[in-house]
Amino acid sequence: RWTGENMLARGDWQVAGKTVQPAHIAHPSLVVLPTHDHIVPTGCAAPLGDTLLQRNILRPNLGHVGMIVGKSAPTQLWQPMLEWIHQADT
């Protein structure tokens, strides 16, 4: 429902019964927007990143599934994500 009904844009996104307001999230956030995602297109996912206060955007040249299990996933997603986690943790 999150993407299909555009819950974020409508202000209806809830987690554990509470409305999520991305503009109020002050923690470092990583937004991953794979360039060949046909399951969650960039136009659907990018607006979330635009609203977060402390965001880093990673754009692996992969698809939705390929960014996790593809042969380029370790270099294009896993390693950059691990580096981001280490930086955000300090």
WOMO-V233700 format. One line per field, one symbol per residue. phi: phi as a letter, one per 30 degrees, with the letter a starting at -180 (. if undefined). psi: psi as a letter, one per 30 degrees, with the letter a starting at -180 (. if undefined). A space follows every 10 residues. Layout:
phi->???
psi->???
This chain:
phi->.eddcheddd icdbbhicdc cedcdcdebc ccbddcdccb eedddeeddd cddccbccbd dbcededccd dceedcbede dddddddddc
psi->feeegheeef ggkkkhgkkk jeffjflkkk kjikfhjfei lefeeeeeef fkeikkkkik ilaeeffefl ffeeefeeee eeeeeeeff.
